[in-house]
């Protein structure tokens, strides 16, 4: 079988001749091809024309496989056709493998995104639970502190029946909790925080009477001279702070 493109086997539909203006616009090579095709058409009574010889020569000089394919599969022998089929199969198989690989990659990335989103959502839920738990605990502590604070105020506001004082812990000092330092901030907070102005002022007047050094000494009995000295020293400190609070509130 011939290895080239056979003019008798590959044919095209004939076209009407070009106008002079259209012909002038064609490159010289294409003008020659057109003339050759038209000459062949004038000699051929059939419905088609032959391919120009220059085209056939160029096809023969090119790659064998490309010339076979340009001429159509009918120009191939059995071995060439089998190779052509295998090449197409391999090409399709390769594309299929690439598509499957890309699909698997997309699925894997989607699973990773979903896992990250799931983990992030789980962490958000844990944080929300921790925040709610902290708020509940803070609310519970605040309520307990308020209850204890109220109890301390009630004990302070009531009639003192202290008996014999053995240590500073036996005295209901105007601070909460009782172990707090005896300073201006803690005493002011105890007297006025969370209370009406009138209740705070009343509590301040009561504290001034109770911790006046002379009255305090006369109102209580002490278990020892050491206990007496320690308790009176703290009572004087409280009395001075209370006097400062009175002055500051008058100057407001």
C-alpha positions in Angstrom: 0.0 0.0 0.0 1.3 3.5 -0.8 2.6 5.5 2.1 1.5 8.9 0.7 -1.8 10.7 0.3 -3.6 9.6 -2.9 -5.3 12.3 -4.9 -7.9 9.7 -6.0 -8.7 8.9 -2.4 -9.0 12.3 -0.8 -11.3 14.8 -2.5 -13.0 18.0 -1.7 -16.2 19.7 -2.9 -15.5 22.1 -5.7 -15.9 25.8 -5.2 -17.0 28.6 -7.5 -14.2 30.6 -9.0 -13.1 33.7 -7.0 -13.6 37.2 -8.2 -10.6 39.2 -9.4 -10.7 41.3 -6.2 -10.7 38.2 -4.0 -8.0 36.6 -6.1 -5.7 39.6 -5.6 -6.0 39.3 -1.8 -4.6 35.7 -1.8 -0.9 35.0 -1.2 1.0 33.9 -4.4 1.3 30.3 -3.2 -2.5 30.0 -2.7 -3.1 31.7 -6.0 -1.1 28.9 -7.7 -3.0 26.3 -5.7 -6.3 27.8 -6.7 -5.3 27.8 -10.4 -4.2 24.1 -10.2 -7.5 23.1 -8.5 -9.6 25.0 -11.1 -7.6 23.5 -13.9 -8.2 20.0 -12.5 -11.9 20.9 -12.0 -12.2 21.9 -15.7 -10.8 18.5 -16.8 -12.8 16.5 -14.3 -16.5 16.0 -14.9 -17.0 14.5 -11.5 -18.4 16.4 -8.4 -15.0 16.9 -6.8 -11.4 18.1 -7.6 -7.9 16.6 -6.9 -5.6 17.9 -4.2 -2.7 20.1 -5.6 0.5 18.3 -6.2 2.5 20.7 -4.0 0.3 19.7 -1.0 0.8 16.0 -1.7 4.6 16.5 -1.9 4.7 18.3 1.4 2.6 15.6 3.0 5.0 12.8 1.7 8.0 14.6 3.1 6.5 15.1 6.5 6.2 12.6 9.4 4.9 9.3 8.2 2.3 9.0 10.9 1.1 12.5 10.4 0.7 11.9 6.6 -1.3 8.7 7.3 -3.6 10.6 9.6 -3.9 13.5 7.2 -5.0 11.0 4.5 -7.4 9.3 6.8 -7.3 5.9 8.6 -7.9 4.2 5.2 -4.2 5.0 4.3 -2.9 2.9 7.3 -1.9 -0.7 7.2 -3.0 -3.1 10.0 0.0 -2.5 12.2 -0.2 1.3 11.8 -3.9 1.2 12.6 -3.3 -1.0 15.7 -0.7 1.5 16.9 -3.1 4.4 16.3 -5.8 2.6 18.3 -3.4 1.9 21.1 -2.1 5.4 21.2 -5.7 6.7 21.5 -6.5 4.2 24.2 -3.4 5.2 26.2 -4.3 8.8 25.8 -7.8 8.2 27.0 -6.5 6.0 29.8 -4.0 8.6 30.9 -6.6 11.3 30.9 -8.9 9.1 32.9 -6.2 8.4 35.5 -5.5 12.1 35.8 -9.2 12.9 36.2 -9.5 10.2 38.9 -6.4 11.5 40.6 -7.8 15.0 40.5 -11.2 13.8 41.8 -9.5 11.9 44.7 -7.5 15.0 45.5 -10.6 17.2 45.6 -12.4 14.6 47.8 -9.4 14.4 50.2 -9.2 18.2 50.4 -13.0 18.3 51.1 -12.7 15.7 53.8 -9.8 17.7 55.4 -11.9 20.9 55.3 -14.9 19.2 56.8 -12.7 17.7 59.5 -11.1 21.1 60.3 -14.6 22.7 60.4 -15.9 20.0 62.6 -12.9 20.3 65.0 -13.3 24.1 65.0 -17.0 23.8 65.8 -16.3 21.4 68.6 -13.7 23.7 70.1 -16.2 26.6 69.8 -18.8 24.5 71.7 -16.2 23.7 74.4 -15.3 27.4 74.8 -19.0 28.3 75.0 -19.5 25.7 77.7 -16.5 26.9 79.6 -17.8 30.5 79.4 -21.2 29.5 80.7 -19.7 27.4 83.5 -17.4 30.3 84.5 -20.4 32.7 84.5 -22.4 30.3 86.7 -19.5 29.9 89.1 -18.9 33.7 89.2 -22.6 34.2 89.8 -22.7 31.6 92.6 -19.6 33.1 94.2 -21.0 36.6 94.0 -24.2 35.4 95.6 -22.3 33.6 98.3 -20.2 36.7 99.0 -23.3 38.9 99.1 -24.9 36.5 101.5 -21.8 36.4 103.7 -21.4 40.2 103.4 -25.0 40.7 104.5 -24.5 38.3 107.4 -21.4 40.3 108.4 -23.3 43.6 108.3 -26.1 42.1 110.3 -23.7 41.0 112.9 -22.0 44.3 112.9 -25.3 46.3 113.0 -26.7 44.2 115.9 -26.1 44.5 119.6 -22.6 43.4 120.4 -22.4 40.8 123.1 -18.7 40.0 122.8 -17.9 38.8 126.2 -14.3 38.5 127.1 -12.0 39.4 124.2 -9.1 37.0 123.8 -7.8 38.1 120.4 -8.4 40.4 117.4 -10.5 37.6 115.8 -13.2 38.1 118.5 -14.1 41.6 117.3 -16.5 42.1 114.3 -14.4 44.6 112.4 -16.1 46.7 109.6 -14.6 44.6 106.8 -15.6 41.6 104.7 -14.4 39.0 104.8 -13.3 39.3 108.4 -9.7 38.4 107.6 -9.4 41.4 105.1 -6.8 44.1 105.9 -8.1 47.0 107.9 -7.6 49.8 105.3 -9.6 52.6 103.8 -10.8 50.7 100.7 -12.1 47.7 102.6 -13.8 49.7 105.3 -15.5 52.0 102.8 -16.6 49.1 100.8 -18.1 47.4 103.8 -20.0 50.4 104.9 -21.4 51.6 101.6 -21.1 49.1 98.8 -24.5 47.7 97.8 -26.3 49.8 100.4 -28.5 52.9 100.2 -26.9 56.2 101.2 -28.9 56.4 104.4 -28.0 52.8 105.4 -24.4 53.4 104.7 -24.4 56.7 106.7 -26.2 55.0 109.6 -23.6 52.2 109.6 -20.8 54.8 109.6 -22.2 56.5 112.7 -22.5 53.2 114.5 -18.9 52.3 113.7 -17.7 55.7 114.9 -19.3 55.2 118.3 -18.1 51.6 118.7 -14.5 52.1 117.8 -13.9 55.3 119.6 -10.8 54.4 121.7 -12.2 55.4 125.1 -15.7 53.9 124.5 -14.2 50.7 123.1 -11.9 50.3 126.1 -14.8 50.8 128.6 -17.3 48.5 126.7 -15.1 45.4 126.6 -13.2 43.0 128.9 -9.9 41.6 127.7 -8.5 38.2 128.6 -5.0 39.5 128.9 -2.9 42.7 128.7 -1.4 41.4 125.5 -4.8 40.8 123.9 -5.9 44.2 125.1 -2.9 46.0 123.5 -3.4 44.2 120.2 -7.1 44.8 120.0 -6.9 48.5 121.1 -4.2 49.2 118.4 -6.5 47.9 115.7 -9.5 49.7 117.1 -7.5 53.0 117.0 -6.6 52.3 113.3 -10.3 51.8 112.5 -11.3 54.9 114.3 -8.9 57.1 112.4 -10.0 55.6 109.0 -13.7 56.2 110.0 -12.9 59.9 110.9 -11.2 60.4 107.5 -14.2 59.0 105.7 -16.5 61.4 107.6 -14.3 64.4 106.6 -14.1 63.3 103.0 -17.9 62.8 102.7 -18.6 66.2 104.2 -16.3 67.8 101.7 -17.9 66.2 98.7 
